[in-house]
Amino acid sequence: MSGTISDIMVPAPIVCEVPGSRNDAINMMVRNKLTGLPVVRSSDGQLMGIVSRRDIFRKFEEDQLSMIMKKEIKTVTPDTTVEEAAEIFYSMRIHRLPVVEGGKLVGIVTPTDLLKLVRGMKTSLTAEDVINTTCVTAFEDEPLTYTIPAMRVSDVTALPVLDAHGSLVGIITDRDLFDDQVKDVDAMKALGISADSNLADYRNVLPLFYAATDRYLQEDRKVKDFMVKDPMTIFKKTPLSEVASIMLNHDFGQLPVHGTKDELIGMIYDVDVLKALLK
């Protein structure tokens, strides 16, 4: 695999500015159907950080964007090779790489851009070759009061769900938990989002934002009430090119992986698949 980031990056990316607020970032993500944005200084356009839906979730009590965003970020240039970018995504497990030239932000690249390259590759690597994180699971009858803090602590946005026998019966993601909240017009107004907007767009942007509030957690809600039942899975011997294709076709950032007896052996994430691009 050859080529440079200039071949695949999204030029002139949408940004938010500091000084600014959490609501500014949320609205920008919602309007553009994005899950993260570069943050630039309003006075001169200099790159100051990155903010993602996960950052907002981690610090949902914070209003100032400068306090929420990641300030120490990795950047690349248009001349950075695809292999180098893949190594950064794979080793650092990040999901956005700002592209900087002459001190200015000129583009952005994400794992999705690189998955498109993996999809067309011939590779001997399979799903089981690249699983490299401990698989955190949830149980279908466990209350969200337990699951939501567990997701925050483990820093994952999706959990495979098991039944009392240890069988995979579902998957729960930040999207699933937020779906119930898009009906709350008053909550949306509190974030400065107009009620006449397309609420369906919010599901990708605000993970667990209200689920993390005391009001929400006090309710007797269980994982099985929110999970996606009988989720799509892949076999441990599924080639990475096929995994990339499934992720792209279904807009999945992760997939449960099963073994020869249909047992759950782990989760594979989009950044794991990029190992196919490494030298």
TORPA-983945 format. One record per residue (C-alpha): residue number from 1; residue in one letter; z, y, x. Coordinates in pm, 1 decimal, m for minus. Example, Ala and Ser with C-alpha at 12.3 -4.5 7.8 and 13.67 -1.06 7.14 Angstrom:
<sites>
<seq:1; type:a; pz:780.0; py:m450.0; px:1230.0>
<seq:2; type:s; pz:714.0; py:m106.0; px:1367.0>
</sites>
This chain:
<sites>
<seq:1; type:m; pz:0.0; py:0.0; px:0.0>
<seq:2; type:s; pz:m100.0; py:336.2; px:139.3>
<seq:3; type:g; pz:m111.4; py:690.0; px:15.8>
<seq:4; type:t; pz:116.9; py:988.9; px:m0.6>
<seq:5; type:i; pz:334.5; py:1151.5; px:m261.5>
<seq:6; type:s; pz:70.2; py:1419.6; px:m317.9>
<seq:7; type:d; pz:m142.1; py:1147.5; px:m481.0>
<seq:8; type:i; pz:112.8; py:1054.6; px:m747.8>
<seq:9; type:m; pz:358.4; py:1342.8; px:m791.2>
<seq:10; type:v; pz:379.2; py:1556.1; px:m1104.0>
<seq:11; type:p; pz:289.7; py:1907.6; px:m983.9>
<seq:12; type:a; pz:464.2; py:2226.8; px:m1097.3>
<seq:13; type:p; pz:753.5; py:2040.9; px:m1262.1>
<seq:14; type:i; pz:954.2; py:2182.3; px:m1551.1>
<seq:15; type:v; pz:1283.6; py:2325.0; px:m1424.3>
<seq:16; type:c; pz:1602.9; py:2487.5; px:m1545.6>
<seq:17; type:e; pz:1774.1; py:2775.7; px:m1371.7>
<seq:18; type:v; pz:2110.4; py:2881.5; px:m1239.3>
<seq:19; type:p; pz:2302.1; py:3070.5; px:m1343.5>
<seq:20; type:g; pz:2275.0; py:2873.4; px:m1666.4>
<seq:21; type:s; pz:2464.5; py:2650.8; px:m1905.6>
<seq:22; type:r; pz:2477.8; py:2288.5; px:m2006.5>
<seq:23; type:n; pz:2306.9; py:2384.9; px:m2332.9>
<seq:24; type:d; pz:2017.8; py:2543.3; px:m2142.5>
<seq:25; type:a; pz:1955.4; py:2215.7; px:m1960.6>
<seq:26; type:i; pz:1994.0; py:2004.5; px:m2274.4>
<seq:27; type:n; pz:1748.5; py:2218.6; px:m2468.5>
<seq:28; type:m; pz:1494.8; py:2210.2; px:m2185.0>
<seq:29; type:m; pz:1521.3; py:1829.1; px:m2167.8>
<seq:30; type:v; pz:1489.1; py:1791.2; px:m2543.6>
<seq:31; type:r; pz:1188.5; py:2020.8; px:m2576.2>
<seq:32; type:n; pz:1005.4; py:1843.0; px:m2295.7>
<seq:33; type:k; pz:1128.9; py:1488.2; px:m2360.9>
<seq:34; type:l; pz:1276.3; py:1455.6; px:m2013.2>
<seq:35; type:t; pz:1596.1; py:1290.0; px:m1891.3>
<seq:36; type:g; pz:1646.2; py:1510.8; px:m1586.5>
<seq:37; type:l; pz:1531.3; py:1835.1; px:m1428.0>
<seq:38; type:p; pz:1525.6; py:2014.6; px:m1093.8>
<seq:39; type:v; pz:1749.2; py:2321.3; px:m1093.6>
<seq:40; type:v; pz:1625.7; py:2637.7; px:m922.0>
<seq:41; type:r; pz:1784.9; py:2974.6; px:m852.0>
<seq:42; type:s; pz:1659.4; py:3230.9; px:m1100.8>
<seq:43; type:s; pz:1634.9; py:3509.2; px:m843.0>
<seq:44; type:d; pz:1389.2; py:3342.1; px:m604.7>
<seq:45; type:g; pz:1300.4; py:2995.0; px:m733.7>
<seq:46; type:q; pz:1476.6; py:2811.8; px:m450.4>
<seq:47; type:l; pz:1570.1; py:2451.4; px:m529.9>
<seq:48; type:m; pz:1945.7; py:2429.3; px:m585.0>
<seq:49; type:g; pz:1998.0; py:2084.3; px:m732.0>
<seq:50; type:i; pz:1913.1; py:1821.0; px:m992.4>
<seq:51; type:v; pz:2065.8; py:1769.3; px:m1336.2>
<seq:52; type:s; pz:2023.4; py:1451.3; px:m1540.5>
<seq:53; type:r; pz:2147.1; py:1321.7; px:m1872.6>
<seq:54; type:r; pz:2391.4; py:1104.0; px:m1677.9>
<seq:55; type:d; pz:2533.4; py:1409.3; px:m1501.2>
<seq:56; type:i; pz:2590.9; py:1573.7; px:m1839.0>
<seq:57; type:f; pz:2762.9; py:1259.9; px:m1966.1>
<seq:58; type:r; pz:2988.2; py:1234.6; px:m1661.5>
<seq:59; type:k; pz:3104.4; py:1593.1; px:m1707.0>
<seq:60; type:f; pz:3062.0; py:1641.7; px:m2079.4>
<seq:61; type:e; pz:3358.1; py:1880.8; px:m2089.0>
<seq:62; type:e; pz:3192.2; py:2120.3; px:m1842.0>
<seq:63; type:d; pz:2969.6; py:2404.9; px:m1961.7>
<seq:64; type:q; pz:2839.7; py:2569.1; px:m1642.4>
<seq:65; type:l; pz:2522.3; py:2407.4; px:m1511.0>
<seq:66; type:s; pz:2621.7; py:2478.7; px:m1151.5>
<seq:67; type:m; pz:2929.5; py:2259.8; px:m1201.6>
<seq:68; type:i; pz:2735.0; py:1973.6; px:m1360.3>
<seq:69; type:m; pz:2427.6; py:1943.2; px:m1138.5>
<seq:70; type:k; pz:2404.4; py:1742.7; px:m817.7>
<seq:71; type:k; pz:2387.3; py:1989.1; px:m528.6>
<seq:72; type:e; pz:2329.3; py:1750.3; px:m238.6>
<seq:73; type:i; pz:1990.4; py:1605.2; px:m315.4>
<seq:74; type:k; pz:1720.6; py:1421.1; px:m128.1>
<seq:75; type:t; pz:1378.0; py:1581.7; px:m114.1>
<seq:76; type:v; pz:1034.3; py:1479.7; px:12.5>
<seq:77; type:t; pz:716.0; py:1663.3; px:103.8>
<seq:78; type:p; pz:361.9; py:1608.8; px:m27.4>
<seq:79; type:d; pz:287.9; py:1423.1; px:298.3>
<seq:80; type:t; pz:571.0; py:1172.9; px:253.8>
<seq:81; type:t; pz:426.6; py:822.9; px:223.3>
<seq:82; type:v; pz:460.9; py:608.6; px:m85.7>
<seq:83; type:e; pz:653.0; py:353.1; px:119.9>
<seq:84; type:e; pz:902.0; py:614.7; px:235.7>
<seq:85; type:a; pz:958.9; py:734.8; px:m119.9>
<seq:86; type:a; pz:1003.0; py:377.4; px:m243.5>
<seq:87; type:e; pz:1263.6; py:316.3; px:27.8>
<seq:88; type:i; pz:1458.0; py:624.2; px:m82.4>
<seq:89; type:f; pz:1455.6; py:520.3; px:m448.8>
<seq:90; type:y; pz:1544.5; py:159.8; px:m365.7>
<seq:91; type:s; pz:1825.4; py:230.5; px:m118.2>
<seq:92; type:m; pz:1978.4; py:539.1; px:m280.1>
<seq:93; type:r; pz:1923.9; py:424.6; px:m641.0>
<seq:94; type:i; pz:1821.3; py:769.4; px:m756.9>
<seq:95; type:h; pz:1560.4; py:855.6; px:m1019.5>
<seq:96; type:r; pz:1414.6; py:1190.2; px:m917.9>
<seq:97; type:l; pz:1271.7; py:1313.5; px:m588.8>
<seq:98; type:p; pz:1182.6; py:1681.9; px:m577.3>
<seq:99; type:v; pz:875.0; py:1752.9; px:m365.5>
<seq:100; type:v; pz:922.8; py:2061.1; px:m148.2>
<seq:101; type:e; pz:672.1; py:2248.1; px:66.9>
<seq:102; type:g; pz:747.6; py:2565.9; px:258.2>
<seq:103; type:g; pz:1089.5; py:2582.7; px:97.0>
<seq:104; type:k; pz:940.6; py:2585.1; px:m253.5>
<seq:105; type:l; pz:945.2; py:2317.7; px:m522.2>
<seq:106; type:v; pz:587.5; py:2197.8; px:m574.0>
<seq:107; type:g; pz:631.4; py:1869.0; px:m755.8>
<seq:108; type:i; pz:852.6; py:1580.8; px:m856.8>
<seq:109; type:v; pz:818.9; py:1204.0; px:m833.6>
<seq:110; type:t; pz:1010.0; py:934.9; px:m1025.9>
<seq:111; type:p; pz:1032.6; py:554.2; px:m1012.6>
<seq:112; type:t; pz:790.6; py:541.2; px:m1306.1>
<seq:113; type:d; pz:519.6; py:696.9; px:m1089.1>
<seq:114; type:l; pz:567.7; py:418.2; px:m835.3>
<seq:115; type:l; pz:597.0; py:139.1; px:m1093.1>
<seq:116; type:k; pz:234.6; py:212.8; px:m1179.9>
<seq:117; type:l; pz:145.4; py:112.2; px:m823.9>
<seq:118; type:v; pz:354.1; py:m206.8; px:m836.4>
<seq:119; type:r; pz:188.4; py:m309.4; px:m1162.4>
<seq:120; type:g; pz:m146.7; py:m340.0; px:m987.0>
<seq:121; type:m; pz:m17.2; py:m521.8; px:m678.2>
<seq:122; type:k; pz:m27.4; py:m881.8; px:m573.4>
<seq:123; type:t; pz:323.9; py:m959.3; px:m453.6>
<seq:124; type:s; pz:518.0; py:m1278.6; px:m392.8>
<seq:125; type:l; pz:846.9; py:m1109.0; px:m478.0>
<seq:126; type:t; pz:1013.4; py:m1208.8; px:m804.8>
<seq:127; type:a; pz:1296.1; py:m1068.3; px:m1012.5>
<seq:128; type:e; pz:1564.7; py:m1278.7; px:m845.0>
<seq:129; type:d; pz:1457.7; py:m1150.8; px:m502.6>
<seq:130; type:v; pz:1557.4; py:m793.3; px:m578.3>
<seq:131; type:i; pz:1861.9; py:m801.6; px:m807.7>
<seq:132; type:n; pz:2120.2; py:m618.0; px:m599.7>
<seq:133; type:t; pz:2390.7; py:m484.5; px:m828.0>
<seq:134; type:t; pz:2687.8; py:m650.3; px:m991.7>
<seq:135; type:c; pz:2607.6; py:m712.9; px:m1355.3>
<seq:136; type:v; pz:2856.6; py:m537.2; px:m1582.3>
<seq:137; type:t; pz:2861.3; py:m693.6; px:m1929.4>
<seq:138; type:a; pz:3001.1; py:m609.1; px:m2271.3>
<seq:139; type:f; pz:3118.1; py:m842.2; px:m2547.7>
<seq:140; type:e; pz:2985.9; py:m804.4; px:m2898.3>
<seq:141; type:d; pz:3328.9; py:m771.5; px:m3063.7>
<seq:142; type:e; pz:3475.0; py:m528.5; px:m2812.5>
<seq:143; type:p; pz:3546.3; py:m175.4; px:m2938.4>
<seq:144; type:l; pz:3349.5; py:120.8; px:m2808.8>
<seq:145; type:t; pz:3679.7; py:270.5; px:m2695.3>
<seq:146; type:y; pz:3662.9; py:13.7; px:m2416.1>
<seq:147; type:t; pz:3288.4; py:m2.6; px:m2357.5>
<seq:148; type:i; pz:3214.7; py:368.3; px:m2320.2>
<seq:149; type:p; pz:3472.3; py:432.6; px:m2043.0>
<seq:150; type:a; pz:3349.6; py:113.8; px:m1872.4>
<seq:151; type:m; pz:2994.9; py:251.7; px:m1869.2>
<seq:152; type:r; pz:3114.6; py:578.9; px:m1721.7>
<seq:153; type:v; pz:3321.6; py:413.1; px:m1450.3>
<seq:154; type:s; pz:3051.7; py:162.7; px:m1354.1>
<seq:155; type:d; pz:2783.2; py:434.1; px:m1375.4>
<seq:156; type:v; pz:2534.6; py:227.6; px:m1574.2>
<seq:157; type:t; pz:2334.7; py:329.0; px:m1878.8>
<seq:158; type:a; pz:2283.5; py:m20.3; px:m2020.8>
<seq:159; type:l; pz:2498.0; py:m330.1; px:m2062.2>
<seq:160; type:p; pz:2390.6; py:m682.1; px:m2158.7>
<seq:161; type:v; pz:2605.4; py:m802.2; px:m2450.1>
<seq:162; type:l; pz:2752.9; py:m1152.0; px:m2462.6>
<seq:163; type:d; pz:2907.1; py:m1347.8; px:m2749.0>
<seq:164; type:a; pz:3226.2; py:m1554.5; px:m2737.4>
<seq:165; type:h; pz:3032.8; py:m1840.2; px:m2576.6>
<seq:166; type:g; pz:2893.1; py:m1624.3; px:m2298.3>
<seq:167; type:s; pz:2541.6; py:m1623.3; px:m2440.5>
<seq:168; type:l; pz:2325.5; py:m1311.5; px:m2427.5>
<seq:169; type:v; pz:2299.0; py:m1172.9; px:m2780.3>
<seq:170; type:g; pz:2207.6; py:m809.3; px:m2723.2>
<seq:171; type:i; pz:2186.4; py:m505.8; px:m2501.1>
<seq:172; type:i; pz:2354.4; py:m170.9; px:m2552.7>
<seq:173; type:t; pz:2226.2; py:145.7; px:m2392.6>
<seq:174; type:d; pz:2315.7; py:512.4; px:m2396.0>
<seq:175; type:r; pz:2019.1; py:561.9; px:m2628.6>
<seq:176; type:d; pz:2162.5; py:319.8; px:m2886.0>
<seq:177; type:l; pz:2497.9; py:493.7; px:m2886.2>
<seq:178; type:f; pz:2341.1; py:832.2; px:m2928.4>
<seq:179; type:d; pz:2111.8; py:733.5; px:m3213.6>
<seq:180; type:d; pz:2399.6; py:755.2; px:m3459.6>
<seq:181; type:q; pz:2478.3; py:1109.0; px:m3350.7>
<seq:182; type:v; pz:2137.4; py:1264.4; px:m3409.6>
<seq:183; type:k; pz:2227.9; py:1282.3; px:m3777.6>
<seq:184; type:d; pz:2512.6; py:1523.0; px:m3699.1>
<seq:185; type:v; pz:2344.1; py:1860.9; px:m3754.1>
<seq:186; type:d; pz:2665.6; py:2056.4; px:m3693.5>
<seq:187; type:a; pz:2706.2; py:1887.0; px:m3358.3>
<seq:188; type:m; pz:2350.0; py:1976.8; px:m3267.4>
<seq:189; type:k; pz:2407.1; py:2339.8; px:m3362.6>
<seq:190; type:a; pz:2710.4; py:2344.6; px:m3134.7>
<seq:191; type:l; pz:2471.5; py:2268.3; px:m2849.4>
<seq:192; type:g; pz:2239.9; py:2546.2; px:m2954.6>
<seq:193; type:i; pz:1976.2; py:2308.2; px:m3090.6>
<seq:194; type:s; pz:1813.0; py:2408.9; px:m3417.6>
<seq:195; type:a; pz:1839.3; py:2172.8; px:m3712.3>
<seq:196; type:d; pz:1467.1; py:2193.1; px:m3781.3>
<seq:197; type:s; pz:1378.4; py:2037.9; px:m3445.3>
<seq:198; type:n; pz:1266.2; py:1678.4; px:m3414.6>
<seq:199; type:l; pz:1598.6; py:1497.6; px:m3382.9>
<seq:200; type:a; pz:1425.8; py:1180.7; px:m3268.7>
<seq:201; type:d; pz:1358.7; py:1350.4; px:m2936.3>
<seq:202; type:y; pz:1729.2; py:1374.4; px:m2856.6>
<seq:203; type:r; pz:1786.1; py:1002.1; px:m2811.4>
<seq:204; type:n; pz:1655.0; py:1008.5; px:m2455.1>
<seq:205; type:v; pz:1849.0; py:1314.0; px:m2351.8>
<seq:206; type:l; pz:2211.3; py:1303.3; px:m2460.9>
<seq:207; type:p; pz:2367.7; py:969.4; px:m2367.9>
<seq:208; type:l; pz:2708.2; py:911.8; px:m2524.9>
<seq:209; type:f; pz:2760.9; py:1284.9; px:m2543.1>
<seq:210; type:y; pz:2945.2; py:1271.1; px:m2871.0>
<seq:211; type:a; pz:3043.4; py:909.4; px:m2829.0>
<seq:212; type:a; pz:3265.6; py:1031.9; px:m2547.3>
<seq:213; type:t; pz:3460.8; py:1263.9; px:m2774.0>
<seq:214; type:d; pz:3797.8; py:1168.0; px:m2915.6>
<seq:215; type:r; pz:3671.8; py:1210.6; px:m3270.3>
<seq:216; type:y; pz:3410.1; py:945.6; px:m3215.3>
<seq:217; type:l; pz:3627.0; py:703.2; px:m3021.6>
<seq:218; type:q; pz:3901.3; py:695.1; px:m3282.2>
<seq:219; type:e; pz:3670.0; py:526.4; px:m3524.6>
<seq:220; type:d; pz:3673.6; py:148.6; px:m3539.9>
<seq:221; type:r; pz:3328.9; py:82.6; px:m3401.6>
<seq:222; type:k; pz:3226.4; py:m223.7; px:m3208.9>
<seq:223; type:v; pz:2949.6; py:m301.7; px:m2964.3>
<seq:224; type:k; pz:2771.8; py:m532.0; px:m3210.3>
<seq:225; type:d; pz:2728.6; py:m238.0; px:m3450.3>
<seq:226; type:f; pz:2514.5; py:m50.1; px:m3195.8>
<seq:227; type:m; pz:2350.0; py:m308.7; px:m2972.3>
<seq:228; type:v; pz:1986.0; py:m410.3; px:m2986.4>
<seq:229; type:k; pz:1991.9; py:m774.3; px:m3089.0>
<seq:230; type:d; pz:1791.2; py:m1044.6; px:m2912.4>
<seq:231; type:p; pz:1666.9; py:m813.3; px:m2635.7>
<seq:232; type:m; pz:1355.9; py:m874.9; px:m2431.0>
<seq:233; type:t; pz:1441.0; py:m1061.9; px:m2111.1>
<seq:234; type:i; pz:1253.5; py:m1181.7; px:m1806.6>
<seq:235; type:f; pz:1276.2; py:m1506.6; px:m1611.3>
<seq:236; type:k; pz:1420.7; py:m1497.1; px:m1259.6>
<seq:237; type:k; pz:1081.6; py:m1611.9; px:m1123.7>
<seq:238; type:t; pz:884.8; py:m1336.1; px:m1299.9>
<seq:239; type:p; pz:667.9; py:m1154.4; px:m1040.0>
<seq:240; type:l; pz:759.2; py:m790.8; px:m978.6>
<seq:241; type:s; pz:410.6; py:m677.4; px:m1079.9>
<seq:242; type:e; pz:472.6; py:m826.1; px:m1423.9>
<seq:243; type:v; pz:823.1; py:m675.6; px:m1440.6>
<seq:244; type:a; pz:673.2; py:m333.7; px:m1364.2>
<seq:245; type:s; pz:416.1; py:m379.5; px:m1639.0>
<seq:246; type:i; pz:682.3; py:m469.8; px:m1897.6>
<seq:247; type:m; pz:896.5; py:m171.1; px:m1800.8>
<seq:248; type:l; pz:602.4; py:67.2; px:m1826.1>
<seq:249; type:n; pz:473.3; py:m74.0; px:m2153.7>
<seq:250; type:h; pz:810.5; py:m61.0; px:m2327.5>
<seq:251; type:d; pz:969.8; py:238.3; px:m2154.1>
<seq:252; type:f; pz:1252.4; py:23.6; px:m2018.9>
<seq:253; type:g; pz:1456.3; py:128.0; px:m1718.1>
<seq:254; type:q; pz:1619.9; py:m212.9; px:m1693.2>
<seq:255; type:l; pz:1580.5; py:m570.7; px:m1815.0>
<seq:256; type:p; pz:1822.0; py:m867.1; px:m1839.3>
<seq:257; type:v; pz:1721.7; py:m1157.8; px:m1615.8>
<seq:258; type:h; pz:1776.4; py:m1520.2; px:m1721.5>
<seq:259; type:g; pz:1775.4; py:m1845.1; px:m1529.5>
<seq:260; type:t; pz:1629.7; py:m2187.7; px:m1600.2>
<seq:261; type:k; pz:1885.3; py:m2258.1; px:m1875.6>
<seq:262; type:d; pz:1848.0; py:m1916.7; px:m2038.0>
<seq:263; type:e; pz:2175.5; py:m1809.5; px:m1879.0>
<seq:264; type:l; pz:2215.3; py:m1443.8; px:m1786.1>
<seq:265; type:i; pz:2203.0; py:m1403.4; px:m1408.7>
<seq:266; type:g; pz:2185.3; py:m1025.9; px:m1383.2>
<seq:267; type:m; pz:2003.1; py:m703.3; px:m1458.7>
<seq:268; type:i; pz:1697.7; py:m569.7; px:m1282.0>
<seq:269; type:y; pz:1641.4; py:m193.4; px:m1268.8>
<seq:270; type:d; pz:1326.5; py:10.0; px:m1212.9>
<seq:271; type:v; pz:1440.4; py:108.7; px:m862.1>
<seq:272; type:d; pz:1486.2; py:m260.6; px:m772.8>
<seq:273; type:v; pz:1122.4; py:m332.1; px:m856.0>
<seq:274; type:l; pz:1011.3; py:m75.1; px:m596.5>
<seq:275; type:k; pz:1108.6; py:m316.3; px:m321.0>
<seq:276; type:a; pz:753.9; py:m451.3; px:m364.9>
<seq:277; type:l; pz:628.4; py:m129.9; px:m200.1>
<seq:278; type:l; pz:845.9; py:m156.0; px:110.1>
<seq:279; type:k; pz:701.0; py:m265.2; px:441.0>
</sites>
